Amino acid sequence: MADPSTYRPAPGSIPTSPGVYRFRDAHRRVVYVGKAKNLRARLSSYFQDLAHLHPRTATMVTSAASVEWTVVNTEVEALQLEYSWIKEYDPRFNVKYRDDKSYPWLAVTLNEEFPRVMVGRGAKKKGVRYFGPYSHAWAIRETVDLLLRVFPMRSCSNGVFKRSQQIGRPCLLGYIDKCAAPCVGDVTPEQHREIVEDFVDFMSGNTTGFVKRLEKQMYAASAETDFERAARLRDDIGALRRAMEKQQVVLGDGTDADVVAFADDPLEVAVQIFYVRGGRIRGQRGWVADKTEDVDTGELVERFLLQLYDGEAGDAIPREVLVPALPEDAPALEEWLAGLRGARVSVRVPQRGDKKALQETVARNATQSLALHKTKRASDLTTRSRALEELQVALELPGAPLRIECYDVSNLQGTEVVASMVVFEDGLARKGEYRRFVIRGVDGQNDVASMHEVITRRFRRLLDDRAQEPELGDGGGEDGPLLVDPDTGRPRKFAYVPGLVVVDGGPPQVAAAQRALDELGIDDVPVCGLAKRLEEVWLPGQEDPVILPRTSEGLYLLQRIRDEAHRFAITHHRSRRSKSMVESALDGVPGLGEVRRKTLLRHFGSLKKLRAATVEDIAAVPGFGTQTAAVVVAALGDGSREPAVSVNTATGEIISTELDTSISTELDTSISTELDTGEES
């Protein structure tokens, strides 16, 4: 591990011009490539106190042994040179996107004498018009099969085409009128190219004109009593409309845009892109990348767009690129894209309307893609077994941790402190074994003390169960008696001893958990902690963490367990906060004790629905009368409507019980609408 001060350049030797810099390790391998508007300012930021650097950046500068730079004239040149070097050197500390599958394209070979339509994958070729990419090849073939009725262009391979020329007979598509048969001279090259150009125009989004033209021809044929031709044109119009339905309009202004969204965690980032042409979604792609450095969303956007559009033809770049955040050098990026397209390109963040809604949809797809990427390993028994074996070796456990329990603490500025326990057995979640804890013995925001309390309570229950039923079960085994409930015959809640206890946190939380076990006299349960910053695994009493490889299945399993514990704790915390909001709103209501407050909460479910309730609604709840219901309605009045009754809140006496019928009707309608739509507050 190198000391950055040993290779730090003299401050005056670094230019203030735009440029690109490279960090190299002791073997002269490039470990990081970056660009800057001002090289001196950017490089100086790497050589400050390591304690002030992000952990990933600190790892990078301590892995490097030298730094060098190249000065360029403009930010656009710096952008291009940076990406070229990233592709050339493949630095391990730069974000690298990898496509999670091969996506098909709809291609039209305009560079041939008789162009053909086909499904293609891989690199693009010059002189070929591409549409897409699409998610599935079968979807392209279905669309092409429909469109060949209207645009009977060539779709056969070169071998089939040459054979038909030799024998003087077209293939099957020529006989069923799905090809104009240029192979046998039924159409001239010029006529066939007109068909191809119409097909390309239709796929580019100019659909309305073709439908209107065919409708006009259909009506003309019908007027001339040529009903066979009219029926054929009617079927052609139906085929066009079915093809159009496969690409629904999402942007009414006919925009050409690429919509990009990200979902990330400390280790990885998933990106999704929707291709919108002529207001329709023409295709979708997805990538997954390792986050080996600390970068914000704007930096992720910049690097993704550089990879996406590098080497693309101008017509493949849209007028608009919608992104979740603008990169720092957005003007330079727009200038680079404009140079590729030959026209202006706008990179912007949508703020409202259909474009904003579409990007939210893309973001949901990215989130699901990341979740699928992380969980698909769990579906494979071999992968789960390898993960448990890796944990056993890395943490020096006596056996594979077949049962893993993970604990997380959640609070809001020290209030409503709760904790969660999730259980994984054989690498799979056992949700029936999950437990929630309400922390009562800790004041304020003290995660360490909260963790100590949770571990103490969980394992004290284990000791109590052992003491109460020492001989239950089948006589026990090597690991002691099987503890079961004598009434149900099922294992007790805390009967099983985990093979590994994981806590969400670093050395303080690990030390608190180990101290709780020591105080209870339990010495056969291993403990570790997973810190969020660098996904380091901490063991009790060790100064340095255990670093698992980023591709380790064991690390993925620990991440899944930690994330599940965090989700479970947050869910419990939000539930308690919503209940406390309702109860606190009713604290000052005369004659309403704790039991009645909880009854109202169970009946209405939320404060919003309780505020919308009328006196009759509340009076219908068991244990409530008209007078108490009127007091509740008056206490919850938020000014948005007049109270249905007049009440003396000090005494609870009803002054007037005359209801405003218009208000009552409005409330009943709003409640009915909410129930019909299935919305929850």
NORDA-V84600 format. One line per field, one symbol per residue. psi: psi as a letter, one per 20 degrees, with the letter a starting at -180 (. if undefined). burial: I if it has 24 or more other ideal C-beta (glycine too) atoms within 12 Angstrom, else O. A space follows every 50 residues. Layout:
psi=???
burial=???
This chain:
psi=oqohihjpqphiiprjrqapqppqahjjppipprrqhohggghhhikaph hiqqhhhhhghihrirqrrpprhrhghggghghghghgilqijqpoqppi rppqqoqomijrgnqqprpqrbqqqqjppqqbrrhphhhghgghhghihh nmrpjrrhghghghhgijprahhhhjkjpilihjjhqrhghhhggghhgg gghiimhghgghghgghghghhhjkmhghghghghgghgghhhhhimqph oijkqoqppqqqpraihrppqqppoppkjqohrqrqrpqpnjroqrhghg gghghghgipjqqhiiprhpopqhqprhlghhghhghhhhhjrppporop hrahhghghhghhhhgghgggghhihhiipggggghghhhhgghjlqhrp nhpppqpqpprnljqlprqqoqpppkjqpnhiiqqqpooijppannhghg gggghgggihhghghghhmijqbkiabhjrqoorphgijqqrgkhqpqip ppqoabgghghgghhggghikojjoqqrqoqhfjlqopqpjphqrpoqqh jphgghghgggghhhgghggggghghghghgghhhjhjppjoahghghgg ghghhqhghhhiqrghghhippiqagghhhggghhjpjiiqqqirpqohg ijppgpjpqohgggggghghggghhhijqq.
burial=OIOIOOOOOOOOOIOOIIIIIIIIIOOOOIIIIIIIIOIIOIIOOIIOOO OOOIIIIIIIIIIIIIIIIIOIOOIIIIIIIIIOIIOOIOIIIIIIIOOO OOIIIIIIIIOIOIIIIIIIOOOOOOOIIIIIIIIOIOIIOOIIIIIIII IIIIIIOOOIIOOIOOOOOIIOIIOOOIIIIIIIOIOOOOOIIOIIOIII IIIIIOIOOIIOOIOOOIOOOOOOOOOOOOOOIIOIIOIIOOIIOIIOOI IOOOIIIIIIIIIIIIIIIIIIIIIIIIIIIIIIIIIIIIIIIOIOIOII IIIIIIIIIIOIOOOIIIIIIIIIIIIIIIOIIIOIIOOIIOOOIIIIII OOOOIOOIIOIIIOIIIOIIOOIIIOIIOOOOIIOIIIOIIIOIIOIOOI IIIIIIIIIIIOOOOIIIIIIIIIIOIIIIOOIIIIIIIOOIOOOOIIII IIIIIIIIIOIIIOIIOOOOOIOOOOOOOOOIIOOOOOOOIIOIIIIIII IIIIIIIIIIIIIIIIIOOIOIOOIIIIIIIOOIIIIIIIOOOOIIOIOO OIIIIIIIIIIIIIIIIIIIOIIOOIIIIOIIIOIIOOIOIIOOOIIOII IOIIOIIOIIIIIIIOIIIOIOOIOIIIIIIIIIIIIOOOOOIIIOIOIO OIOIOOOOIOOOOIOOIOOIIOOOOOOOOOO
